[in-house]
Amino acid sequence: PEKINWISFTQDNATFVIGTENGFHIYNSYPFKDLLSCKVEGGVKIISIISNSNVVALVKKEDPSKSGEYDVIFFDFKMQKKITELKLLTPVLNIKLKRDRIFVICEDKIHVFAIGSFDNLDMIETATNKTGIFSISNETQKFIIAYPENPAGNVTIKNYETNKTSSFKAHQSEIAWIELNNDGTLISTASEKGTLIRVFNIEGKLLQELRRGAQRATIYSVSFDKNNKYLSCASDTGTIHIFCLE
């Protein structure tokens, strides 16, 4: 009976990690299997796992430390030891790992570090992002990210392969969730109202509008299946909706 603070899948969805008030647990997705449990003093607030590796990136629940810094800790769970840590001066809201880069999402900035050397590669300024909204394409050959932008309701897409950045208006109100599909060709968005989910192509053209409900709801997750046939949505209504995509 542990309180769950965070759930994160690997890029290939083969395994997932759960951060709790006592540490973290790693599971095989299918067939379901408990792979490993690890205690972390103070508990885990945020955690992300790199595919086919023994490394997780985590933020401890007890942050900030006495020095006023916020640590992203890289931990080898097979060796049971800390590899290194990144220190930031603002609270960390989300962590995403992709290929050779680490994306650390804060309230109005995204810090980009190199995996291995942990050098600071980039710093992206964003709209106020209190819940750490951020998405990244999972396919190995594609490197596309998406995040909320000013004014409210705008989404920015950055393609690291082509070095192009573009923005478009997705909603009239604040963005509550952004999700890229596996190969970075589609993007779904939800607003703070939580009644509609919109699906766009990567250029920002609206392809489909899906109604989750008539009453306001807080969206917790939106996800494409790997073949782009379905889209799921979880919210604080205690339901999961699954839609067919055109």
C-alpha positions as semicolon CSV with decimal commas, in nm:
position;residue;x (nm);y (nm);z (nm)
1;P;0,000;0,000;0,000
2;E;0,236;0,271;-0,125
3;K;0,125;0,607;-0,258
4;I;0,213;0,635;-0,629
5;N;0,370;0,970;-0,723
6;W;0,476;0,904;-1,084
7;I;0,447;0,648;-1,367
8;S;0,675;0,647;-1,672
9;F;0,725;0,408;-1,966
10;T;1,043;0,342;-2,162
11;Q;1,041;0,470;-2,522
12;D;0,955;0,123;-2,655
13;N;0,685;0,072;-2,387
14;A;0,843;-0,262;-2,296
15;T;0,891;-0,164;-1,931
16;F;0,761;0,102;-1,695
17;V;0,870;0,249;-1,365
18;I;0,659;0,368;-1,072
19;G;0,787;0,625;-0,824
20;T;0,643;0,597;-0,473
21;E;0,682;0,749;-0,128
22;N;0,934;0,472;-0,048
23;G;1,135;0,442;-0,371
24;F;1,058;0,292;-0,713
25;H;0,947;-0,031;-0,883
26;I;1,024;-0,148;-1,238
27;Y;0,783;-0,375;-1,429
28;N;0,773;-0,557;-1,759
29;S;0,466;-0,439;-1,954
30;Y;0,363;-0,755;-2,139
31;P;0,361;-1,012;-2,006
32;F;0,330;-0,823;-1,680
33;K;0,614;-0,899;-1,442
34;D;0,766;-0,732;-1,137
35;L;1,133;-0,686;-1,231
36;L;1,289;-0,485;-0,951
37;S;1,218;-0,274;-0,644
38;C;1,450;-0,017;-0,491
39;K;1,416;0,191;-0,177
40;V;1,503;0,562;-0,194
41;E;1,526;0,762;0,125
42;G;1,270;1,042;0,117
43;G;1,070;0,882;-0,165
44;V;1,055;0,953;-0,539
45;K;0,858;1,247;-0,679
46;I;0,945;1,209;-1,053
47;I;1,121;0,925;-1,235
48;S;1,210;0,833;-1,593
49;I;1,388;0,526;-1,729
50;I;1,616;0,482;-2,031
51;S;1,534;0,193;-2,267
52;N;1,769;-0,106;-2,250
53;S;1,978;0,034;-1,966
54;N;2,020;0,010;-1,591
55;V;1,978;0,384;-1,538
56;V;1,688;0,589;-1,407
57;A;1,667;0,966;-1,367
58;L;1,473;1,073;-1,060
59;V;1,381;1,366;-0,838
60;K;1,348;1,286;-0,471
61;K;1,029;1,386;-0,294
62;E;1,223;1,567;-0,022
63;D;1,356;1,834;-0,265
64;P;1,450;2,116;-0,238
65;S;1,762;2,050;-0,034
66;K;1,883;2,288;0,234
67;S;2,093;2,474;-0,025
68;G;1,779;2,567;-0,224
69;E;1,885;2,355;-0,522
70;Y;1,677;2,090;-0,698
71;D;1,860;1,772;-0,791
72;V;1,798;1,535;-1,082
73;I;1,973;1,215;-0,973
74;F;2,098;0,950;-1,217
75;F;2,093;0,612;-1,048
76;D;2,220;0,271;-1,162
77;F;1,965;0,030;-1,011
78;K;2,170;-0,282;-1,089
79;M;2,480;-0,144;-0,915
80;Q;2,261;0,027;-0,651
81;K;2,459;0,350;-0,670
82;K;2,429;0,711;-0,781
83;I;2,607;0,796;-1,107
84;T;2,577;1,174;-1,095
85;E;2,329;1,454;-1,028
86;L;2,223;1,773;-1,205
87;K;2,153;2,078;-0,992
88;L;1,886;2,331;-1,089
89;L;1,765;2,646;-0,916
90;T;1,393;2,597;-0,991
91;P;1,158;2,304;-0,914
92;V;1,163;2,014;-1,160
93;L;0,818;1,918;-1,292
94;N;0,897;1,649;-1,550
95;I;1,188;1,452;-1,697
96;K;1,209;1,294;-2,043
97;L;1,497;1,089;-2,182
98;K;1,564;1,036;-2,552
99;R;1,865;0,884;-2,723
100;D;2,154;1,109;-2,615
101;R;1,959;1,385;-2,442
102;I;1,788;1,461;-2,112
103;F;1,498;1,707;-2,103
104;V;1,432;1,859;-1,761
105;I;1,105;2,054;-1,759
106;C;1,061;2,342;-1,515
107;E;0,778;2,596;-1,485
108;D;0,896;2,830;-1,762
109;K;1,206;2,659;-1,903
110;I;1,322;2,330;-2,054
111;H;1,684;2,242;-1,981
112;V;1,854;2,005;-2,226
113;F;2,156;1,800;-2,112
114;A;2,372;1,539;-2,285
115;I;2,347;1,181;-2,163
116;G;2,694;1,065;-2,067
117;S;2,881;1,394;-2,033
118;F;2,577;1,570;-1,874
119;D;2,679;1,896;-2,045
120;N;2,413;2,168;-2,071
121;L;2,324;2,172;-2,443
122;D;2,026;2,407;-2,456
123;M;1,773;2,605;-2,255
124;I;1,427;2,662;-2,406
125;E;1,195;2,929;-2,264
126;T;0,828;2,827;-2,258
127;A;0,490;2,954;-2,145
128;T;0,410;2,912;-1,777
129;N;0,390;2,535;-1,745
130;K;0,294;2,448;-1,386
131;T;0,233;2,079;-1,451
132;G;0,540;2,012;-1,667
133;I;0,354;1,944;-1,995
134;F;0,595;1,805;-2,254
135;S;0,599;1,534;-2,521
136;I;0,862;1,364;-2,734
137;S;0,840;1,126;-3,030
138;N;0,940;0,774;-2,925
139;E;1,061;0,637;-3,258
140;T;1,440;0,603;-3,259
141;Q;1,492;0,773;-3,595
142;K;1,270;1,074;-3,516
143;F;1,358;1,351;-3,272
144;I;1,060;1,584;-3,225
145;I;0,943;1,758;-2,906
146;A;0,630;1,958;-2,823
147;Y;0,546;2,196;-2,538
148;P;0,300;2,478;-2,449
149;E;0,375;2,829;-2,570
150;N;0,242;3,184;-2,529
151;P;-0,023;3,305;-2,586
152;A;-0,245;3,060;-2,395
153;G;-0,357;2,764;-2,604
154;N;-0,056;2,766;-2,836
155;V;0,169;2,464;-2,895
156;T;0,530;2,471;-3,017
157;I;0,690;2,182;-3,206
158;K;1,067;2,155;-3,241
159;N;1,223;1,910;-3,486
160;Y;1,585;1,838;-3,395
161;E;1,647;1,651;-3,722
162;T;1,555;1,949;-3,943
163;N;1,633;2,217;-3,682
164;K;1,290;2,373;-3,744
165;T;1,054;2,518;-3,483
166;S;0,687;2,605;-3,545
167;S;0,384;2,705;-3,336
168;F;0,007;2,687;-3,383
169;K;-0,313;2,765;-3,191
170;A;-0,465;2,445;-3,050
171;H;-0,720;2,582;-2,797
172;Q;-0,859;2,910;-2,673
173;S;-0,781;2,827;-2,309
174;E;-0,467;2,694;-2,136
175;I;-0,318;2,368;-2,259
176;A;-0,361;2,076;-2,015
177;W;-0,193;1,797;-2,214
178;I;0,018;1,749;-2,527
179;E;0,103;1,412;-2,679
180;L;0,301;1,326;-2,992
181;N;0,245;0,991;-3,159
182;N;0,525;0,739;-3,194
183;D;0,677;0,871;-3,517
184;G;0,607;1,240;-3,460
185;T;0,355;1,280;-3,744
186;L;0,050;1,353;-3,524
187;I;-0,009;1,554;-3,209
188;S;-0,307;1,549;-2,973
189;T;-0,394;1,828;-2,730
190;A;-0,642;1,890;-2,449
191;S;-0,727;2,218;-2,279
192;E;-0,789;2,291;-1,911
193;K;-1,163;2,247;-1,975
194;G;-1,102;1,881;-2,053
195;T;-1,409;1,841;-2,272
196;L;-1,241;1,815;-2,614
197;I;-0,932;1,643;-2,747
198;R;-0,798;1,764;-3,079
199;V;-0,572;1,577;-3,319
200;F;-0,347;1,774;-3,556
201;N;-0,083;1,685;-3,809
202;I;0,268;1,805;-3,734
203;E;0,210;2,126;-3,935
204;G;-0,081;2,221;-3,707
205;K;-0,372;2,128;-3,937
206;L;-0,675;2,006;-3,738
207;L;-0,762;1,650;-3,843
208;Q;-1,013;1,536;-3,583
209;E;-1,198;1,663;-3,276
210;L;-1,296;1,412;-3,006
211;R;-1,548;1,486;-2,731
212;R;-1,452;1,339;-2,395
213;G;-1,760;1,480;-2,222
214;A;-1,970;1,789;-2,153
215;Q;-1,850;1,852;-1,798
216;R;-1,511;1,997;-1,706
217;A;-1,240;1,743;-1,620
218;T;-0,871;1,738;-1,542
219;I;-0,686;1,538;-1,807
220;Y;-0,419;1,306;-1,664
221;S;-0,300;1,137;-1,980
222;V;-0,358;1,113;-2,355
223;S;-0,188;0,843;-2,563
224;F;-0,178;0,712;-2,922
225;D;-0,141;0,344;-2,996
226;K;0,167;0,262;-3,206
227;N;-0,037;0,213;-3,527
228;N;-0,229;0,543;-3,491
229;K;-0,565;0,365;-3,493
230;Y;-0,672;0,456;-3,141
231;L;-0,630;0,732;-2,886
232;S;-0,692;0,697;-2,513
233;C;-0,765;0,963;-2,253
234;A;-0,764;0,937;-1,872
235;S;-0,907;1,204;-1,644
236;D;-1,015;1,274;-1,287
237;T;-1,367;1,148;-1,369
238;G;-1,244;0,794;-1,296
239;T;-1,285;0,683;-1,657
240;I;-1,063;0,605;-1,955
241;H;-1,202;0,693;-2,299
242;I;-1,075;0,513;-2,611
243;F;-1,144;0,676;-2,948
244;C;-1,104;0,549;-3,305
245;L;-0,890;0,777;-3,518
246;E;-0,986;0,855;-3,876
